């Protein structure tokens, strides 16, 4: 089982990794509350080093309808992909880089640190024996995290509360919200 910790402030978590990633997702009309409007979303992340310098940040939105769960997962996927591309080399297979990923999504944190192991044992079926939602995204996060094979990063996962003036998470939230705003402009909503 992967390690998942709750955090209150940056200083409590940054010593656990060489780099720290904060991710967030945002949606409009999640779950189709208004059937006449599409469910749109955005994602964002920031990467900090031990000096608390932002060394990488990005955001984006899908060109399809989405959910908050998918946007939270996409923020994690994009952050790991871009971090590996910018910081990792072949030598990291021998010496993986330690990073922490903080998310305000209980779904993401519990999914990757607990549920995924049972899903795999049960051939990607949940406790009701139904197919696991968002299987493709879970497989991508697992592969990027090195759950199934060699890894270039060691990840410790953290859960933080959203919208509680946790500065770094608020930055990720702002990026996701701006991406959502761009998405709404794109679709004219």
N, C-alpha and C positions, 0 to 999 in steps of 0.2 A: 504494500500500500504506500502511495506517495504521501509525503508530509504536507499537511494543510494547517496553517496557523491563522488565528485572528489577529488583526493589528489595529492599533489605535493611532500611531503616528509613524512617520518615515523612519525616525531614528531607531524604532524598535525592530524594523525589518531589514534595513539596508545592510547591516553586518552579515546577513546570511548569504549574500551574493556579491559577485564582482559588479554586476549590473542589476538594475531593477526596472521592470516593465509594469506600467499601469495601463489597463485596458478598460474600455467601456463601449457600450452600444446604446443606441437611441432609436425609438420608433414613433411613428405617427399612425394612428388608427390600428394599433396592434390588436390582433384578434378580430379584425373587421367589425369594430363597434358600429360603424356606419357602413352598411353594405354598398353604398353608392360611391365610397371613396376607397382608393387602394391602401393597403398596409405598406408603408414605406419605412426605410430605415437608413441609419448611418452608423459607422464605427470609427473609433479613434484610439490611438495609443501614444504613450511617451516612454522613452527609454532614458534612464539616468545612470550615470556612473557613481562610484563611491563618493565623489566630491559633490554630488547632487546636481551636476551639470546635465542639461538635456542634450543628449548626443544624437538622438533620432526621434522623429515624431512623424505621424502620418494619419490620414483619415480617408474615408471613401464611402461609397454607397453602391448598392446593387442596382441593376437595371431591371429588376424583377420585384414582385411583391415579396415581403419578408416578415419575420417575427423578431421580437426582442431577443429571444434565445439565439436565433441565427446571427444577429448582429453582435451579441456578446461573444459568440464563438468566433466570428469572423475577425473581430478585433484581436483575439488571442492568436489565431492562425496567421494573420498578416504581421503581427508583431514578431512572432518567432521566425517566420520566413525572412523578414527583412533584417532582423538582428543577425541571423546566421549568415545571410548574404554579405552583411557589412563587416562582421567581426570574426567569423570563424574560418579556419583553414584546415587542411588535412591533419595537421598536428593536434588539433583539438579532439580527434578521435582517441588519442592517447592521454590528453589532458583536457577533459571537457571544461568549458567555462561555466561557472556557477552563476545562475541568475534566479531572481525571484519574480514571480508574476503575481500582481495584485489585481483582483477584480471585485466588483461589488455584486457579482452574479453568483448566488448560491448554486444555481444550476450548473454553471461552468466548474466551480471549485469542487463541489461534491461529485459531479459527473466524472471528472478526470482523476480525482484522488480516491474514489470509492467505487462508484457504480460500474465504471468501465470494466473492471476485472470480472464481475459477475456476468455482465452482458457478453463478454467474450466467451466465458465458460458455457453460457447458454446459447451460443451461436447467434448473438445479437438479438435475443429476445428479452423483454423485460419480465418483471414478476408476474404480470398477467398473461405471459406467453404471447405477447404481441411484439411486432418488430419495434426496435428502439427508434425513437424519433431522432432525426439528424445524424444517422449512422455515418454518413460520409464525412461530416465535419468531425465527429468523434474519432474516426479512423485517422483523419489528417492530423488532428492535435496529438494523438497517440504516437504517430510516426515522427512528427517533428520533435516530440518530447523524448524520443528514444525508448518508449515503453517496450517495443517489440524487438529492437535491434540496437546496434551500436549508436552512440549518441555523441554529439559535439557540445551539448549543453546539459548541465544538471539543473533541473528546475525544482524550486520550492514554491508551492502555491499558497497564496494568502487571500483571505476574504476580508474585505473592509465594508463598512456601511456606506451607502451612497448619500450624497448631498449632506455631508456632515463637516464641511470645511476641511477635509483631508486634501491639502493643496494639490498633491500629485494626481490623485484620483479626479479631482475637479478639473485638472488640465485635460485629462483623457475624456472626461464628460463633455467639456467644451468643444473639443475636436469632433466628437461623435455628433453633438448637437449641430455644429456648423455643417457637417457632412449631410445630416438630415435636412437642414435648411436648403442646401444645394440640391438635394434629391427632390424636395418638394418643388423647387423652381423648375427643375428638369421636367417633372411631370405636370407642372402647372396646377399644383394643388396648394 
